[in-house]
Amino acid sequence: MSISIIKSKPGCTIQDEGRFGFQALGINPTGAMDIPALRIANALLGNPLTEAAIEFVFPAPDFYFHHNTFISLSGADFGATINNKIIPINRPIFIPAETTIRFTKKIQGNFGYLAVQGGFRLHDWLGSYSTHKKVGAGGLYGDDLKTGDIISFRNEQKSYVQENVMIMPWQANVSDFYTSTIYCTLAPESIPTKEGSMHWWKDQQFTILSNSDRMGYRLSGGNFGKIDAAEITSSAVTRGTIQLPPNKAPIVLMADHQTTGGYARIANICTSSFASLAQQSFNKPFTIQMISVEDAEKKWIEQHHHLQILQQACTLRIKEHFHAY
């Protein structure tokens, strides 16, 4: 049982949550740009939340299914269609054999995810299936998925007597995972006082520049004239670190970030805002709000709680729906 890539486009890779514990060796985690979307796609199918999925950008490739399959799409909405009929994101879908999914237009978001029930059959590298293109490891062949690539499923799909596409009757409400405001906390090279740093970010607007990528989002906007942007001794960085180069155009480190850096670290994007930032439109202004570490923890706990509720609800619906099979 498998899926084929047709009309491949750059930026289509296998990703899970990333590989951790190796940054001290200079190996960056990589992983999905929008981890909540990855988890949502898996929850809808009853998969472990950490199961690897296909991450893609627009324009997206076509996906051809050789066998009956249950899938889910999450993250960005790229107008997915089957036989010119739109299929929704954030809902499980039964795909009959010899069916092709195409994506017609970018409606919102930057990164889409396609998960299959039971997951894909892949070889891990250092405990993760995420594609690490710089070392050519993880994913399918350590690189973008290409036209003609075939990805096998790990498990047989649940038996289902159906010849047509069917949208399952449960869906995910994703509003709790995405906000219009991006939240951040203090970082080592913030201006000296906590009060000053929090005030510094107030009412400032930013946009993401077109030369951004999975390694970092380059921002325009903001007024950092009073912040010392002198280079520092190379120090540890992580996903969400906001660096300020000498030109004072901030860079937010994303999934493929390096492990150390020599630019001033002026803030850290909160974990609860990673998904919102990853899917932020490149031409739409947004605000970054400084909050306390305590508030950042509360927001992450709330988001994690919502995900647990979703997972439990999907598990119950799956058991009910397949009880007769």
C-alpha positions in Angstrom: 0.0 0.0 0.0 1.5 3.3 -1.1 1.3 6.8 -2.4 3.1 8.3 -5.4 4.4 11.9 -5.9 3.2 13.4 -9.2 4.4 16.8 -10.5 6.7 17.4 -7.6 7.5 20.9 -6.4 10.4 22.1 -4.1 9.6 22.1 -0.4 7.8 18.8 -0.1 9.4 16.6 2.6 8.8 14.1 5.3 8.6 15.6 8.7 7.8 14.6 12.3 8.4 16.7 15.4 12.2 16.6 14.9 15.3 15.0 16.4 16.4 16.3 19.8 19.4 15.7 22.1 22.1 16.3 19.4 22.4 20.1 19.3 25.6 19.9 21.4 27.0 18.0 18.5 25.9 20.6 16.0 23.0 18.6 14.6 19.9 20.8 14.4 16.4 19.3 15.2 14.6 20.2 11.9 11.0 18.8 12.1 7.7 20.2 11.0 7.3 23.9 10.8 3.8 23.7 12.3 3.9 21.0 14.9 0.3 21.5 16.1 -0.9 20.9 12.5 1.1 17.7 12.4 -0.4 16.5 15.7 -3.9 17.5 14.6 -3.5 15.5 11.3 -2.5 12.4 13.3 -5.1 12.8 16.0 -7.9 12.8 13.3 -6.7 9.4 12.1 -6.0 7.8 15.5 -2.3 7.8 14.9 0.3 8.6 17.5 0.6 12.4 17.5 4.3 12.2 16.7 3.8 10.1 13.5 5.6 11.4 10.4 3.6 13.1 7.7 4.3 14.9 4.4 4.9 18.6 4.7 4.4 20.7 1.5 4.2 24.3 0.4 2.3 26.0 -2.5 2.5 25.2 -5.4 2.1 21.7 -4.0 2.6 18.4 -5.8 -0.2 16.0 -6.8 -0.5 12.8 -4.7 -1.7 9.6 -6.3 -3.1 6.8 -4.0 -2.6 3.3 -5.2 -4.8 1.7 -2.6 -7.8 2.6 -0.4 -6.6 5.0 2.3 -7.7 7.1 5.1 -5.9 10.5 5.2 -6.2 13.9 6.8 -5.0 17.3 5.6 -4.1 20.0 8.1 -2.1 23.3 8.4 -2.3 25.5 5.3 -5.4 25.4 3.1 -4.3 25.0 -0.5 -7.7 24.2 -2.0 -7.3 20.4 -2.2 -9.5 18.8 -4.8 -10.4 15.3 -6.1 -11.9 15.2 -9.5 -12.4 19.0 -9.3 -14.4 18.7 -6.1 -13.0 20.5 -3.1 -12.1 18.4 0.0 -11.7 20.0 3.4 -8.8 20.2 5.7 -8.9 19.2 9.4 -11.2 16.2 8.7 -10.5 12.5 8.0 -11.1 11.5 4.4 -11.5 8.0 2.9 -9.6 8.0 -0.4 -10.4 5.1 -2.8 -7.7 3.4 -4.8 -6.4 5.1 -8.0 -7.3 8.6 -6.8 -5.3 11.8 -7.2 -5.4 14.8 -4.9 -4.5 18.2 -6.5 -4.1 21.6 -4.9 -5.6 24.5 -6.8 -4.9 27.8 -4.9 -3.4 29.2 -1.8 -6.2 30.2 0.5 -4.3 30.6 3.7 -1.1 29.4 5.5 2.4 28.4 4.3 2.8 24.7 5.2 0.3 21.9 4.6 0.4 18.4 6.0 -0.8 15.1 4.7 -1.0 12.1 7.1 -2.2 8.6 6.4 -3.8 6.2 8.8 -1.0 4.0 10.4 1.8 6.2 9.1 4.5 5.7 6.4 7.2 3.1 6.2 10.4 5.0 6.6 14.0 4.7 8.0 14.8 6.9 10.9 18.0 8.8 11.6 18.9 9.5 15.2 15.4 8.7 16.4 13.5 10.9 13.9 12.0 10.5 10.4 12.4 14.2 9.7 14.2 15.1 6.5 17.6 16.6 7.1 18.6 17.8 3.6 22.1 19.1 4.6 23.3 15.7 5.6 21.0 13.7 3.3 19.3 11.7 6.1 15.8 11.1 7.3 12.6 11.3 5.3 12.6 9.1 2.1 16.1 9.8 0.8 17.2 12.7 2.9 15.9 15.2 0.3 12.7 16.8 -1.1 10.2 14.3 -2.4 10.4 14.1 -6.2 8.2 13.1 -9.1 7.9 9.4 -9.2 8.8 8.8 -5.6 6.7 6.1 -4.0 6.1 6.1 -0.2 4.8 2.8 1.3 2.4 2.7 4.3 3.5 1.1 7.5 0.3 -0.8 8.2 -2.6 -2.2 6.3 -5.6 0.2 6.2 -8.7 -0.6 8.1 -11.2 -2.6 6.0 -13.8 -0.3 4.5 -16.5 -1.1 2.0 -16.7 2.1 -0.1 -15.9 3.0 -3.7 -16.1 6.8 -3.5 -14.4 9.6 -1.6 -16.0 10.0 1.8 -15.6 12.8 4.3 -15.7 11.4 7.8 -18.2 13.1 10.2 -15.7 14.4 12.7 -13.4 17.5 12.4 -10.9 19.5 14.4 -11.5 23.0 15.6 -8.1 24.6 15.2 -8.9 28.1 16.5 -7.1 27.4 19.8 -3.8 26.8 18.0 -3.6 30.0 15.9 -3.6 33.7 17.1 -3.2 37.0 15.2 -0.7 38.1 17.8 2.7 36.4 18.2 3.9 36.2 21.8 7.5 36.3 22.9 9.6 36.3 26.1 12.9 37.9 27.2 16.2 36.7 25.8 19.8 37.2 27.1 20.6 40.3 25.0 17.3 42.1 25.6 17.6 45.7 26.7 18.6 45.8 30.4 15.3 46.0 32.2 12.3 43.7 32.0 9.9 46.7 31.9 11.9 48.3 29.2 12.0 45.2 27.0 8.2 44.6 27.3 7.5 48.2 26.4 9.9 48.0 23.5 7.7 45.6 21.6 4.4 47.3 22.2 2.4 48.4 19.1 5.2 47.5 16.7 4.2 45.8 13.4 6.2 43.4 11.4 6.0 41.5 8.1 7.8 38.4 6.9 10.2 39.0 4.0 10.1 36.8 0.9 13.7 35.6 1.4 12.6 33.7 4.5 12.8 29.9 4.7 12.7 26.9 7.0 15.9 28.1 8.7 14.7 31.6 9.6 12.0 34.2 9.0 13.5 37.6 8.1 11.3 40.4 9.4 10.8 44.0 8.3 9.4 46.6 10.7 10.0 47.5 14.3 12.3 50.2 15.7 15.4 48.7 17.3 17.5 51.8 17.0 18.3 51.9 20.8 19.2 48.2 21.1 22.9 47.3 20.9 23.2 45.0 17.9 26.9 44.2 18.4 27.9 40.6 17.6 28.3 38.4 20.6 30.4 35.3 21.3 28.8 32.5 19.5 26.1 31.1 21.8 23.3 28.6 21.9 20.1 29.3 19.9 16.9 27.4 19.5 13.7 27.5 17.5 12.0 30.9 18.2 15.1 32.8 19.0 14.9 36.3 17.6 18.3 37.5 16.5 19.3 41.1 15.7 22.0 41.4 13.1 24.1 44.6 12.8 21.6 45.9 10.2 18.9 45.6 12.9 16.5 43.6 10.7 15.4 40.8 13.0 15.5 37.1 12.1 13.3 34.6 13.8 15.0 31.1 13.8 12.6 28.4 12.6 12.7 24.6 12.3 16.0 24.2 10.4 17.8 26.7 12.6 21.5 26.4 13.3 22.6 25.4 16.8 24.7 28.4 17.7 24.8 32.0 16.5 26.8 35.3 17.0 23.9 37.8 16.6 22.3 39.4 19.7 19.3 37.4 21.0 16.7 40.0 21.8 13.6 37.7 22.4 12.3 34.2 22.1 9.0 33.4 20.4 6.8 31.4 22.7 6.2 27.7 21.9 2.4 28.3 21.7 3.0 30.9 18.9 5.3 28.7 16.7 2.3 27.5 14.6 0.8 31.0 14.2 4.2 32.4 13.0 4.9 29.5 10.7 1.6 30.0 8.9 1.7 33.8 9.0 1.1 35.4 5.5 4.3 37.0 4.2 2.5 40.1 3.1 0.2 40.6 6.1 1.4 42.8 9.1 1.3 41.3 12.5 2.3 42.2 16.0 4.7 40.6 18.5 3.8 41.0 22.2 6.2 40.5 25.0 4.8 38.4 27.9 6.3 36.8 31.1 7.6 33.3 31.2 4.8 32.4 33.5 2.2 33.5 31.0 4.0 31.8 28.2 3.9 28.5 30.1 0.1 29.0 30.7 -0.5 29.5 27.0 1.5 26.4 26.1 -0.4 24.3 28.8 -3.7 25.5 27.5 -2.8 24.6 23.9 -1.5 21.2 25.0 -4.8 20.6 26.9 -6.9 21.4 23.8 -4.8 19.0 21.8 -5.4 16.2 24.4 -9.1 16.8 24.3 -9.1 16.6 20.5 -7.1 13.4 20.5 -9.5 11.8 23.0 -12.5 12.9 21.1 -11.1 11.6 17.8 -10.2 8.2 19.4 -13.8 7.8 20.5 -15.3 8.7 17.1 -12.9 6.3 15.4 -13.9 3.5 17.7 -17.6 4.2 17.1 -17.3 4.5 13.4 -15.2 1.3 12.9 -17.0 -0.8 15.5 -18.7 -2.9 12.8 -15.5 -3.6 10.9 
